[in-house]
Amino acid sequence: MENQQQKDHPDALEVKTGRTSHISAPRPTNRDLDAANPDSRVPPLSDTGSMPTFKYPFALANKRVYQGGWSREVTARELSISKELAGVNMRLEAGGIRELHWHKAAEWSIMLYGAARITAIDLEGRSFVRDVFEGDLWYFPTGIPHSIQGLAPDGAEFMLVFDDGNFSEFETVLLSDVMAHTPREVMSKDFGIDRTRLEGIPKEELFIFQAPVPGPLAFDQEQAAGTLGASPQDFSFRPHERNPAKKTSGGEVRIVDSRTFTVSSTVAVAIVTLQPGGMREIHWHPNADEWQYYISGKARMTVLGTGARARTMDFEAGDAGYVPKTLPHYIDNVGDQNLRFIEVFRASRFQDLSLSEWLAHTPPELVMAHLNIDRSTCEEIPREKRVVLPR
């Protein structure tokens, strides 16, 4: 029999349909974290077993702050389940520069706010200079040197995703590092410039730094093109112009992969909007793990693991989530505004299968025997993938 003192304790929880009837917490807890994670504090009765944590808030990540902007990352070091992909959230003030650099991993990005100018060269040494705005994407393959600079009036914020869970911004190849650790006489010989004119080169990394806001795009494009001209390769992409969204009464999903954004050979994405009460249907991905970033709204996600395991966790804007490939999961909008998030995959193409389409295309007798339902109920299972379900 329960201790009455525990039952009357202020942390004792009210009975909720489909949840544990009573949980007491006689010792103080982190009430803010409990309030933000109700499905961890009081799990649904359908949750069972031990599933690894598949959520990490960017708010807990270490932030590197510079004059000109800041950066914070969530990798396998912060979210151990995240084996295939890592994320970096970055802010650049107007004029702030993420210095010229390249990575050992490919970089995919979505603009969350504002405007930025990105630059790169292709494998033939031809220039690429483009302005990107909220909702736009870019992709730089492994080893392609590039830069990002915030534009007026208020710079930019964006989410970078790398196709390596162990990626770190601390292991980026930076122009400032290359220059600082190359002898001046070698640099002088390489550039054909007298070494006395190179003495002002910084002797430590810049990473992010403040500079004047760049001038007109056309001017930068002309200056960078030189004799080789501009690259025919487009490293940026505007989904709303080139990829139609699959819309339902519960929201929409826009798929962007190498079929439309051709340069993005190692990263595919689904950009999802769920209306209040809407649900991303029960589904799984056969070809890749899923890395998530929640842009706005509030969500509840349940992941169903092997060995009769299941766990439900809560998400809000600024959280990263992760689902290993082949594991069924579903996402509910539990807030009163639209839920927007991205599903990112280390794959050239987006692939998913839904529970309803699987059962609808299996002989009815087999489904009836498994679920103990009658034929009329079986025949009502939708035969087409719906992706997003209404309230």
N, C-alpha and C positions, 0 to 999 in steps of 0.2 A: 504494500500500500504506500502511496506517495506521502512524503512528509508534507504536512500542511504548511509549514513555514516556507518550503521551497515553492509550493503551489501558489502562495500569495506573494512571492517575491516580485518586485517590479519588472524584472527581466523575463518573467515567465510569459510565454507567448500564447496568443489567443488561438482557439481551434480554427483551422482552415481546411476547407474541403479538399480532400486528396492529399493532405499533408499530415505529418506527425501531429498527433492530437495535443501533445504537451511537452515542451522542453523548458527546463529551468536553467538559469545561469546565476548561481549564488555569488560568484565573484565578479568584479567589474570587468567589462569588456570594452573594446573599441566601438562605441556606439555608431560613429560615423561610418566605419567600415561595415558594420552589421546592417545599417540602414541601406547602404549602397549594394549589398549582396544578400538580399532576403532569401534567395534560393540556396545559398550556402549555410545561412543561419538556420533555416527551417527547410530542409530538402523535401521535394515531392516524394510521396510514398513509392513512386515508381523508380526513384534513384536507388542504386544498389551497388555494392562492391567498391573497390578503390580505383578510381580513374585519376590519372595525373592532371594537375592544374593546367587548364588551357586558356588562361586569361592573364594578361599583364597590363596594367594601366601605364601609359606613357608618363603620367604624372609622377610615378615613382622612379622613373629613369633619371640617371645622372645627366644634368644639363651643362653643356659647355657654352659659356657666355662670352661673347666678344663684342668689341665696338663694331657694329654692323650687323649683328644677328646672333643666333644661338642654334644649337643642335643637340638632339638627344636620341638614343638608339635603344631598340629592344631586339635582342639577338638570342641565340641559344644560351647565353650566359645569364640572361634575365628570365627567359621563358624556355626551360630546358626541353620541352616537347618540340620546340620549333627547330627541326633539323634541316629543312630544305630552304627556308626563307628567313630574312631578317629585315627589320624596318628602321628607318631613320626619319624623324620628324624635324624639319628645319625651318627656321624663320630668317629672312633677310630683310633688313630695313631698305628703304629707297636708297639706291646706290651701293648697298652692302653686297660684297662679292664672296661667293664660295670659290676659292681660288682655283686656277687651272690645275687639273689633276686627272688621274684615271684610277681604275680599280681592277683588282684581280677577279671580281665578280661583275656580272652585268647589272646595270642600274635601270629600273623602271620607276616612273614617278607619276603622281597625279597632283595637280595644282588644287590646293584647298582654299586659297584666298589670294587676291591681288593679282599682280602681274610681274613677270620676270623675263629677262633675256637670256637665252641659252646659246652657247657656242660649242662647236666641235669641228674636227676634221674627219673625213672618211679615210678608208684604207689607201686611197690614191692621193691623199694629201690635199684634197679639195675642201673648201670651207663650208661650214653650215652655221648660220646665225638666224635665230627666230625668236619672236616674242610669244609667250604663252600666258594664258589667262585661266581663271577659275574653271575647273572641269577638264582642262586640257591635260594630255599625257605626253611623256617623252620616254625614250629608251636609248641607252648608250651601251653597245656591246662591250664585252671584256676588252680592256686595253685601249679603248677609244678615248683620247684626251678631250676634256670638255670643261665648261665653267657655267656658273649661274649667277645672275646679278639682279637684285630687286629693282623695280622700276617705280616711277612716280605714279600715284601720290603717296602710297604707303607700303611699298615693297611687296613681299610675297611670303606665304607659308605653303609648304608642300610636304607630301609624304613620299619618301624614297623607299623602294623595296628592292632587295638584292637577292640573287638566286643562290645564296649560300647562307645557311642558318648561323654559321660561325663568323660571318662577316663582321668587321669592325671599322668604323671611320678612323680609328687610330692606326690602321694598316694601309691607308690610302697612299698612293704615290703622288706626292705634291711637287709642283714646280719649284716652290721655295726650298724644299728639302734637296731636290736635285741640284739646284744652283748653290746652296749653302755648303754642300759637301763635295763639290767638284773644285779642284784647284783652279785658281784664277788663270794660271798660264794655260791650262787645258781649255778652259772656257774661252780664253782669248783666241787660241788657235782654232777652236771649233767654230766660233762666230766670225773669225777674221777681223776682230775689233781689238784695238789696243787695250791692254788690261787696266790701264789707269782710268778708263772710261767705265769700268765695271765695278769699281770699288764701292759704289753705293748699293749694290745688291744686298737684300736682307740676309742676315746670317742665322735666322731661325724661321720656323714655319709661320705662315700667315693663317691658313685654314679658312677663317672668315675675317674680312676686314672691310672698313668703310672707305668708299671712294665716291667721286661725283656721280650723279645720275647720268647714264649714257645718253647720247644724242639720238637723232632719228634712226630708226631701224635700217632704212635704205642706205644711209651713209655708212654704218658699220658693215653691212653686207658688201658694199662696193669696196671698202678698204680691205676687208678680209679676203675677197675673191682673188685678187692678184692676177697673175698670168694663167693660172690653172682654172680659174672660174669657180663658181659655186657648185657644191655637191648636188647631184641628182637624187641622193638618198635623203629622205625625210625622216629625221629622228624624232619628230613630234607628231601628235595626232589629236584631232578634235572629234571625240566620239559622237557628240550631238549632231555633227554635220554628216558623218560618214557611216555610222552604225545605228540602224533603227532599233528602238527599244521594244521588247516584248511586253505589252501592257495588258493588265487584267484589272478587274474591279478592286483588287487588293494592293496594286502597286505596279512596279515595272522592273525589268532586268535588262541591262544592256551588256552584251558579250563583246569583248574586244580581244582578239588573239591574232596569230600570224596570218590568218586568212584575210584580214582587212588592214591591220597594222603590221605590214610585212616585215619590218626590221625587228620586231619583237619576237625573236625566235625561241627564247627560253622562258618567257613570261606570258601567261594568259590571265584574263581578269573578267569578273562579272561585277558590274556596278549596279547595286540593288537599292531600290526604294520601296519600303513597305508603309502603307497607310496605317493609321491607328487600328489595332486589332488584326492587321494582316499577318500572314505567316509565310515564311519560306518553307515550301513543302518538305516532307521527309524525303531525303535524298542522300546520295553519296557520290564520291568522285573516284573512278577506277584508276586514273592515271597519275594523280599527284596529290600531295598534302595541300590543305587550304590554309592560307594565312589571311587574317581578316584585320581590317581597321574600321572602327565605328566613327563616322563623321558627325552624325547628329542623331538625337533620339535616344530611346531606351529599349533594350532587347533582353530576351531570355533565350538561351540556347541550351538544348539538351544534346549530348553526344552519347551514342549507344556503342559500347565497346564489346569486345569478345569476352567470353567467359561470364555471361549474364551480368555485365557491368553497365551502369548508366550514371551520368552526372549532369546536373543542371547548374549553370552559372549565369550571372547577370552582367550586362554590358551597357556602357553609356559612351557618349562622345569622348574620344581620346584613348579608348581601350583597344588593345590588340588581342585577337583570338586566334586559335589554331586547332585544326582538326586533321588527324592523320588520314591518309588516303584509305578508301574503302569503308570507313566507319560511317554509319547512318547518323544523320543529325537534322535538326529543324530549328528555326529561329522565329520567335514571336516578337511582334512589336507590342510592348506592354506599356508604352507611354501614350500621351495625348497629342503627339505631333508625328510627322513623318519620320521614319527610321531610315537613315542612309548609311550604307556601309559598302566596302569593297571586299570581294573574294579574290585572292591572288594565288596563282599556281605556278610552280616551276615546270612549265610545259609549253609546247608550241601551240597547243590547241586546248580549248575548254571542253571538258567532258563531264557529264553527270547522268545519273540514273535515278529515277524516282520510285518510291515504294508502290505507288498506285499504278504506274505504267507496267511495272514488273508483274504485279498480281493480275492486272487486266489482260495481260497477254500470256497468261498461264492457263492451261485447261481448267475450266470451272470446277470440275469434280475434285481436282487436286487442291485447289484453294479452299473449297468447302470442307474437305477433310481436315485440312490444317487448322482452319479458324473456327470450325464448328458453327458455320452460318448456313442459311438456306440459299437456294439458287437466286431468288429475287434480290437478296442483299448482295450477293456476289456480283450480279449483273449491274448493280448501281456503282460499282467501283469505276471511277473515271478511266477511260482508255487512253487519254492523251496527257502528256506531261503538262502540268499547269504552272510550275515554278513558284508563282506567288499566289497565295490563297487569300480571299477576302475575309473580313470579320465573320 
